[in-house]
Amino acid sequence: MKLWRWIVGLILVAAIAAFAWHWVADDPGYVLIHLRGTNVQMTVVTAVVLLLLAWAAVSVLVALIRWPFGAMTRRHRRLSRQRLADGLVSLIEGRHGEAERDLSRAARYPSVRGPALLAAAEAAERHGESARALETLDQAAQEAPRAARVMRARLLRRTGRPSEAATLLAPEANSGGLTPAGWIEFAEASLEAGDPRNALRALEPLQKSGELGSRAYAEIESRVVAAYVRGVPDGASLTTLWSQLPKGQRRLPAAVDAYARQAARFGQTMAAMDEIETALRREWSPSLVATYGSMGAEDLEQRLRRAESWIDTHPNDAVLLTAVARMCVRVRLWGKAKPYLERALAIEPNAAAWEALGDVYVGEDHPELAQRCYRNALALARGEATEALPDELRSRRIDTRVTAVEERDQHGVPRLSP
């Protein structure tokens, strides 16, 4: 397309030149210059050409005069950009003192002053010089005020002052003028300050901006909505809040988990059970299974039967096996709980399973074995090695090979082994 534009342009220029030549050839004009008794006569075309040549000569002369000064400016610009690049590399590599020094030098050149000061403030903060970082941000605010404000809020939040960070960003948040990074900082600061309602305001602009990937947005959305649900003071407020949340947010596993725990706390166990069961039918979540098994004593036997039915489709889910076993312990079904816990420990050892197995041995009046199980739970939580139980006490030998434990999807269809 550009080639055709050039061709058409050249044709137009040629046509205009042809008509202009004929027009000038008929009457080239006359110019007379009289200066101190000297007369200079020429045509208009010659005068225009001479003026253009004089203008070109003056331009060349001025360029030659300015060249030494331009060379110094270009050298300064090149050094500033090089220092900016070196400083950013040093910042990424963790050499924060060197990065701050290079970036501060790069900030002397106006064209890179804003980015260099922002990066220098980040280097100073990582180097543990928070006061100097704030001073640098004061300078950066003159070049890039919005970015400097977001970075100041981040620094305040990192130094344990989330309320100040949220207050700093609140005016722009109220007007909707925050950048995506600003909305993230506003949400994080509000969460840390214990104000999830403010954090909730950041979700819509973040989603509309599309600057966060789907996974990152889902993660922050889950944390914000879950904190918002956990902050309700009573059951009536919880019911109202849950009904007003968008459908997509009510389907988040973290939000369902928070709602179920709060509902059980306020005596709404049936509502909590319904939400978890609905969510698990939609998408399997071990965390929801754990919450389902740890709710109050209401309808415990019904919950136990429902959880046992899930084992058919998720036979190798250690969290599910542990949750079912813990419910068996609560109804004093020691012999039924033990195989579930042994299977869970064989598939994926976890402190909750060891603790529940200790409860089983307490119920069966084996205090020494119970103590060993509790010690294993503590050791596993600390990342230490556990002590195996005597083989003769195991109800059966469990084969933990991949082929021994069948995997099924949410529809109950077996998955092929890799």
Summary of the structure (lengths in Angstrom):
residues: 418
radius of gyration: 37.4
end to end distance: 52.8
largest distance: 132.4
contacts: 1230
relative contact order: 0.03
helix: 73%
strand: 3%
